[in-house]
Structures are given as structure tokens and as C-alpha cells.
Amino acid sequence: MAHPIIEDLLWRHATKKYDASKKIPQEDLDVLFEAMRLSASSINSQPWKFVVIESNEAKERMSKTFAQKHQYNLPHVFDSSQIILFAYNPRYTRNDYAKVVDKSIEDKRIKLEDRDSAFGVFMFAELNTDETGNTSCWTKAQTYIALGNTLHTLARLKIDSTPMEGIDTDLVNEEFKKELDGYQCDVALAIGYHHPQDDYNAKLHKSRHSLDDILLRI
């Protein structure tokens, strides 16, 4: 199929080796971060936080989180341009949603007189809250929507990436406890430009199930 979107998605792959000499231009980062902000989420909950690791100090801190496991992802810390921690709110409350409602009023999406009724959809969050107040199953799922949107945006910008569930979540959340501020990180994303010789995955053909195996039109 000849279409720019399909061509971009065929182009993207999980980068295995980055070119440490190449950094992402700020103008592309601006587009990327705005696209992340505009990601979809259930009831517009936006239960996420994105921590961008780009300074030498932050990368040193991130490197320490690979002390015990997943060392195969350690080179990405210093070779990629940035690493983004995708974190979710594990205890999303009515007060968190109130910030969404008030921002919607500020943006003139909701009228001030309709503020109370805007909380009607919060019942969906309550349905996804357990008896201890934990909302992780729901809020983590929303954060993966943002991750998918980010991967697509990066492909359109021709920026390489590597989604990494291969992180030590205990050490990451402890090391960046202050920045995460109560949010939980279970996945990170390395971004940058692949090494033209050493990124073996860039040379491999794309492989996916056939459309007939996964799509049913009824």
C-alpha cells in the first residue's frame, strides 16, 4: 500500500543501537511533546506524567537503575538523545479529575455553569477503582495510549525509538521518586537516531500477522 502513514510505520522499528553523536533538534522535540500532550485518554483523564531524561546528570542516574537487570538496554541511556519515562497515577481521584474539568472551563470546552454535571463521567473512573483506591489497571492503560501516539508521531518525524519495559521498575521509581511525585513508571522510551552500521534491526524486513488473521469486518 502506497500511503505516507503506511510508509512511516513500515520505516519504524525498535532501534537496537543509537548514534550517540546525533541529537534530536529542539523544533522536533517541541512537536513531539505537544503530540504527547494531545494524546487521547478515557474521559479525558490524562492520568500521566512524562519525565524526559536528557542531561548528563539525569542519564547517570538512569544508568544506575540497570545495576541488577536488563543491562542490554543500558547502552540506550547514553547513546540515545533522550529517554522518556511514561508514568501513570496509581490512585486517580475526583480531585485529579477536577483539574481536568477546570482546565476544560478555562479552555472554553465546558461552561462554568456546567461544572457539576461535568463530573457525571467520573463514574467510569470509580468503576475502575478497587476497594483500596487503586486505579492502576485503568490509568496504566491510558498511559499506553499515549505511548502508542508517541511512537506514531516519532515515525512521522523520522525519529528512531525503543520502547523499554526492560527496566528495573523498583530502582527507576526509587531513583526518580521526586520527579515522579507519586506516579508509577513501568515503561520507558529511548528516542534518537539509529547507528547506520550497528543497528541490525533497521535492516530486517517488517513482519506482522496478515490483515485477514486479525481484522474481521461484519
C-alpha positions as CSV (number, residue, x, y, z in Angstrom):
1,M,0.0,0.0,0.0
2,A,1.4,3.4,-1.0
3,H,0.5,6.0,1.6
4,P,2.7,8.3,3.7
5,I,1.3,6.9,7.0
6,I,1.9,3.3,6.0
7,E,5.4,4.2,4.7
8,D,6.3,5.8,8.1
9,L,5.0,2.8,10.0
10,L,6.9,0.4,7.8
11,W,10.0,2.6,8.4
12,R,9.9,2.5,12.2
13,H,11.4,-0.3,14.2
14,A,12.7,-0.9,17.7
15,T,16.2,0.6,17.5
16,K,18.9,-1.7,18.9
17,K,21.8,0.7,18.6
18,Y,21.8,4.5,18.6
19,D,24.3,7.0,17.1
20,A,25.4,8.9,20.2
21,S,26.7,11.8,18.1
22,K,23.2,12.8,16.8
23,K,20.7,14.7,18.9
24,I,17.1,15.5,18.2
25,P,16.6,19.1,17.1
26,Q,14.5,21.2,19.6
27,E,11.9,22.0,16.9
28,D,11.2,18.3,16.5
29,L,11.1,17.8,20.3
30,D,8.5,20.7,20.5
31,V,6.3,18.8,18.1
32,L,6.7,15.5,19.8
33,F,6.0,16.9,23.3
34,E,2.9,18.7,22.0
35,A,1.7,15.5,20.4
36,M,2.2,13.6,23.6
37,R,0.1,16.3,25.4
38,L,-2.7,15.8,22.9
39,S,-2.9,12.0,23.4
40,A,-6.3,10.5,23.9
41,S,-7.5,9.1,27.3
42,S,-10.7,7.7,28.8
43,I,-13.0,10.6,30.0
44,N,-10.0,12.9,29.1
45,S,-8.5,11.8,32.4
46,Q,-4.9,12.4,31.3
47,P,-3.6,10.4,34.3
48,W,0.1,10.6,33.2
49,K,3.4,12.3,33.7
50,F,6.3,12.2,31.3
51,V,9.8,12.6,32.7
52,V,12.4,13.5,30.0
53,I,15.9,12.3,30.8
54,E,18.4,14.3,28.7
55,S,21.0,15.9,30.9
56,N,24.3,14.1,31.7
57,E,23.4,14.1,35.4
58,A,19.9,12.5,34.7
59,K,21.4,9.9,32.4
60,E,24.0,9.0,35.0
61,R,21.1,8.5,37.5
62,M,19.2,6.4,34.9
63,S,22.2,4.2,34.2
64,K,22.3,3.3,37.9
65,T,18.9,1.7,37.6
66,F,20.4,-1.1,35.4
67,A,22.7,-2.3,38.1
68,Q,20.7,-5.5,38.7
69,K,18.9,-6.5,35.5
70,H,18.1,-5.5,31.9
71,Q,21.6,-4.4,31.1
72,Y,21.0,-5.0,27.4
73,N,19.1,-1.7,27.5
74,L,21.8,0.2,29.4
75,P,23.6,1.5,26.2
76,H,20.5,3.3,25.2
77,V,20.8,5.6,28.2
78,F,23.9,7.3,26.9
79,D,23.6,6.7,23.1
80,S,20.1,7.9,22.6
81,S,19.1,11.5,22.5
82,Q,16.6,11.3,25.3
83,I,14.8,8.7,27.4
84,I,11.2,9.4,28.4
85,L,9.7,7.8,31.5
86,F,6.0,7.2,30.9
87,A,4.3,7.2,34.3
88,Y,0.7,6.9,35.5
89,N,-1.3,8.0,38.5
90,P,-2.0,4.8,40.5
91,R,-4.6,6.5,42.7
92,Y,-6.6,8.7,40.4
93,T,-9.3,10.6,42.4
94,R,-12.1,13.0,41.9
95,N,-9.7,15.8,42.8
96,D,-7.5,14.8,39.9
97,Y,-10.4,14.9,37.6
98,A,-11.4,18.3,39.0
99,K,-8.2,19.7,37.4
100,V,-9.4,18.3,34.0
101,V,-12.8,19.9,34.4
102,D,-11.4,23.2,35.5
103,K,-8.9,23.2,32.6
104,S,-11.8,22.5,30.2
105,I,-13.6,25.5,31.6
106,E,-10.5,27.6,31.1
107,D,-10.2,26.3,27.5
108,K,-13.9,27.1,27.0
109,R,-14.8,23.5,26.3
110,I,-17.2,23.4,29.3
111,K,-19.3,26.3,30.6
112,L,-18.7,27.3,34.2
113,E,-22.4,26.7,35.0
114,D,-22.0,23.1,33.7
115,R,-19.1,22.3,36.1
116,D,-21.1,20.0,38.4
117,S,-22.6,18.0,35.6
118,A,-19.2,17.5,34.0
119,F,-18.4,15.1,36.8
120,G,-21.0,12.7,35.6
121,V,-18.5,10.7,33.6
122,F,-16.2,10.3,36.6
123,M,-18.3,7.3,37.5
124,F,-16.2,5.4,34.9
125,A,-13.1,6.1,36.9
126,E,-14.9,4.9,40.0
127,L,-15.8,1.7,38.2
128,N,-12.1,1.1,37.7
129,T,-11.1,1.8,41.3
130,D,-10.7,-1.0,43.7
131,E,-11.6,-1.1,47.4
132,T,-8.2,0.3,48.4
133,G,-8.4,3.3,46.0
134,N,-6.0,1.8,43.4
135,T,-6.7,2.7,39.8
136,S,-3.5,1.3,38.2
137,C,-5.2,-1.1,35.8
138,W,-7.1,1.8,34.2
139,T,-4.6,4.6,34.4
140,K,-1.7,2.4,33.1
141,A,-3.8,1.5,30.1
142,Q,-4.4,5.2,29.3
143,T,-0.6,5.8,29.5
144,Y,0.0,3.1,26.9
145,I,-2.4,5.0,24.6
146,A,0.0,8.0,25.0
147,L,2.9,5.7,24.3
148,G,1.3,4.5,21.1
149,N,0.6,8.0,19.9
150,T,4.2,9.0,20.7
151,L,5.6,6.1,18.6
152,H,3.4,7.1,15.7
153,T,4.5,10.7,16.0
154,L,8.1,9.7,16.1
155,A,7.7,7.7,12.9
156,R,6.2,10.7,11.2
157,L,9.2,12.8,12.3
158,K,11.6,10.1,11.2
159,I,13.0,9.8,14.7
160,D,14.0,6.4,16.0
161,S,12.8,4.9,19.2
162,T,12.9,1.9,21.5
163,P,10.0,1.1,23.9
164,M,11.5,-0.4,27.1
165,E,9.6,-2.5,29.5
166,G,13.0,-3.9,30.2
167,I,13.7,-1.5,33.1
168,D,14.0,-2.2,36.8
169,T,10.8,-0.5,37.8
170,D,11.7,-0.6,41.5
171,L,15.0,1.2,41.0
172,V,13.6,3.6,38.4
173,N,10.8,4.6,40.7
174,E,13.1,5.0,43.6
175,E,15.8,7.0,41.8
176,F,13.3,9.4,40.2
177,K,10.9,9.4,43.2
178,K,11.0,13.2,43.5
179,E,10.3,13.8,39.8
180,L,7.6,11.2,39.6
181,D,5.9,12.6,42.7
182,G,3.6,9.6,43.4
183,Y,3.2,8.5,39.8
184,Q,4.4,5.0,38.8
185,C,6.7,4.3,35.8
186,D,6.6,0.8,34.3
187,V,7.8,1.6,30.8
188,A,10.4,4.0,29.2
189,L,11.1,5.1,25.7
190,A,14.5,5.8,24.2
191,I,14.5,8.2,21.3
192,G,17.2,9.4,18.9
193,Y,18.8,8.2,15.6
194,H,19.9,4.7,14.9
195,H,23.5,3.8,14.2
196,P,23.8,3.2,10.5
197,Q,26.0,0.2,10.8
198,D,25.3,-1.4,14.2
199,D,21.6,-1.2,14.4
200,Y,20.9,-4.7,13.0
201,N,17.1,-4.3,13.4
202,A,17.0,-1.5,10.8
203,K,18.0,-3.9,8.1
204,L,15.4,-6.5,8.8
205,H,12.1,-6.8,6.9
206,K,8.9,-5.8,8.8
207,S,6.9,-8.8,10.0
208,R,3.3,-8.7,11.2
209,H,0.3,-11.0,11.0
210,S,-1.7,-10.8,7.8
211,L,-4.7,-8.4,7.9
212,D,-7.1,-11.3,7.3
213,D,-5.8,-13.0,10.5
214,I,-6.5,-10.1,12.8
215,L,-9.3,-8.0,11.2
216,L,-13.0,-9.1,10.9
217,R,-15.4,-6.9,9.1
218,I,-19.1,-7.7,9.9
